[in-house]
Amino acid sequence: MSLTMTIVMLISGWLAVAAAMLWGVLRITRRHHHHPVQPASAKKTDKAAARHATAH
């Protein structure tokens, strides 16, 4: 294998790993993003709200 092909494959491997890690981080941040509580959801009891807060 030529030196040029080795360098190109090394760089493309780094890019693939970086893209996979970025995708994983973005997936986790979207999954754990907490939306602000709407005033309409004030009907929940304190017990239900406490249970939701301790779920994570």
PyRosetta script that sets phi, psi and omega in degrees:
from pyrosetta import init, pose_from_sequence

init()
pose = pose_from_sequence("MSLTMTIVMLISGWLAVAAAMLWGVLRITRRHHHHPVQPASAKKTDKAAARHATAH")
pose.set_psi(1, 136.7)
pose.set_omega(1, -176.9)
pose.set_phi(2, -75.6)
pose.set_psi(2, 162.4)
pose.set_omega(2, -179.8)
pose.set_phi(3, -63.5)
pose.set_psi(3, -39.1)
pose.set_omega(3, 179.9)
pose.set_phi(4, -63.2)
pose.set_psi(4, -43.8)
pose.set_omega(4, -179.8)
pose.set_phi(5, -66.3)
pose.set_psi(5, -36.7)
pose.set_omega(5, 177.9)
pose.set_phi(6, -63.5)
pose.set_psi(6, -44.4)
pose.set_omega(6, 179.8)
pose.set_phi(7, -65.7)
pose.set_psi(7, -42.3)
pose.set_omega(7, 179.2)
pose.set_phi(8, -63.5)
pose.set_psi(8, -42.4)
pose.set_omega(8, 179.1)
pose.set_phi(9, -67.6)
pose.set_psi(9, -36.1)
pose.set_omega(9, 177.9)
pose.set_phi(10, -64.6)
pose.set_psi(10, -45.0)
pose.set_omega(10, 179.4)
pose.set_phi(11, -66.3)
pose.set_psi(11, -42.4)
pose.set_omega(11, 179.1)
pose.set_phi(12, -66.9)
pose.set_psi(12, -32.0)
pose.set_omega(12, 175.1)
pose.set_phi(13, -66.0)
pose.set_psi(13, -42.9)
pose.set_omega(13, 176.7)
pose.set_phi(14, -61.5)
pose.set_psi(14, -42.5)
pose.set_omega(14, 179.6)
pose.set_phi(15, -64.9)
pose.set_psi(15, -38.7)
pose.set_omega(15, 178.8)
pose.set_phi(16, -65.4)
pose.set_psi(16, -42.1)
pose.set_omega(16, 178.4)
pose.set_phi(17, -66.2)
pose.set_psi(17, -42.3)
pose.set_omega(17, 179.3)
pose.set_phi(18, -63.9)
pose.set_psi(18, -40.6)
pose.set_omega(18, 178.8)
pose.set_phi(19, -66.1)
pose.set_psi(19, -39.3)
pose.set_omega(19, 178.8)
pose.set_phi(20, -65.9)
pose.set_psi(20, -41.4)
pose.set_omega(20, 178.5)
pose.set_phi(21, -67.4)
pose.set_psi(21, -39.8)
pose.set_omega(21, 177.5)
pose.set_phi(22, -63.8)
pose.set_psi(22, -42.5)
pose.set_omega(22, 178.0)
pose.set_phi(23, -61.0)
pose.set_psi(23, -42.8)
pose.set_omega(23, 179.2)
pose.set_phi(24, -64.7)
pose.set_psi(24, -42.3)
pose.set_omega(24, 179.1)
pose.set_phi(25, -65.3)
pose.set_psi(25, -44.3)
pose.set_omega(25, 179.2)
pose.set_phi(26, -64.7)
pose.set_psi(26, -36.5)
pose.set_omega(26, 178.7)
pose.set_phi(27, -64.9)
pose.set_psi(27, -42.8)
pose.set_omega(27, -179.8)
pose.set_phi(28, -68.0)
pose.set_psi(28, -42.0)
pose.set_omega(28, -179.0)
pose.set_phi(29, -67.1)
pose.set_psi(29, -36.2)
pose.set_omega(29, 176.9)
pose.set_phi(30, -69.1)
pose.set_psi(30, -34.8)
pose.set_omega(30, -177.9)
pose.set_phi(31, -71.3)
pose.set_psi(31, -36.0)
pose.set_omega(31, -175.7)
pose.set_phi(32, -99.5)
pose.set_psi(32, 13.2)
pose.set_omega(32, 179.1)
pose.set_phi(33, -75.7)
pose.set_psi(33, 127.6)
pose.set_omega(33, -179.8)
pose.set_phi(34, -97.5)
pose.set_psi(34, 124.5)
pose.set_omega(34, 178.7)
pose.set_phi(35, -82.1)
pose.set_psi(35, 148.6)
pose.set_omega(35, 178.2)
pose.set_phi(36, -64.0)
pose.set_psi(36, 145.9)
pose.set_omega(36, -177.6)
pose.set_phi(37, -75.9)
pose.set_psi(37, 132.1)
pose.set_omega(37, 179.0)
pose.set_phi(38, -83.5)
pose.set_psi(38, 147.4)
pose.set_omega(38, 177.5)
pose.set_phi(39, -61.9)
pose.set_psi(39, -26.6)
pose.set_omega(39, -179.6)
pose.set_phi(40, -67.6)
pose.set_psi(40, -22.7)
pose.set_omega(40, -178.8)
pose.set_phi(41, -88.5)
pose.set_psi(41, 14.2)
pose.set_omega(41, 179.5)
pose.set_phi(42, -70.8)
pose.set_psi(42, -5.3)
pose.set_omega(42, 179.9)
pose.set_phi(43, -73.1)
pose.set_psi(43, -13.6)
pose.set_omega(43, -179.9)
pose.set_phi(44, -66.2)
pose.set_psi(44, 148.0)
pose.set_omega(44, 177.1)
pose.set_phi(45, -78.5)
pose.set_psi(45, 165.0)
pose.set_omega(45, 179.0)
pose.set_phi(46, -65.6)
pose.set_psi(46, -32.0)
pose.set_omega(46, 179.4)
pose.set_phi(47, -64.7)
pose.set_psi(47, -42.8)
pose.set_omega(47, 179.9)
pose.set_phi(48, -66.9)
pose.set_psi(48, -38.9)
pose.set_omega(48, -179.8)
pose.set_phi(49, -67.4)
pose.set_psi(49, -39.8)
pose.set_omega(49, 179.4)
pose.set_phi(50, -67.3)
pose.set_psi(50, -37.4)
pose.set_omega(50, 179.3)
pose.set_phi(51, -64.8)
pose.set_psi(51, -39.8)
pose.set_omega(51, 179.8)
pose.set_phi(52, -66.9)
pose.set_psi(52, -39.4)
pose.set_omega(52, -176.8)
pose.set_phi(53, -68.1)
pose.set_psi(53, -31.1)
pose.set_omega(53, -177.7)
pose.set_phi(54, -92.6)
pose.set_psi(54, 4.3)
pose.set_omega(54, -177.9)
pose.set_phi(55, -69.2)
pose.set_psi(55, -25.2)
pose.set_omega(55, -177.0)
pose.set_phi(56, -103.9)
pose.dump_pdb("model.pdb")
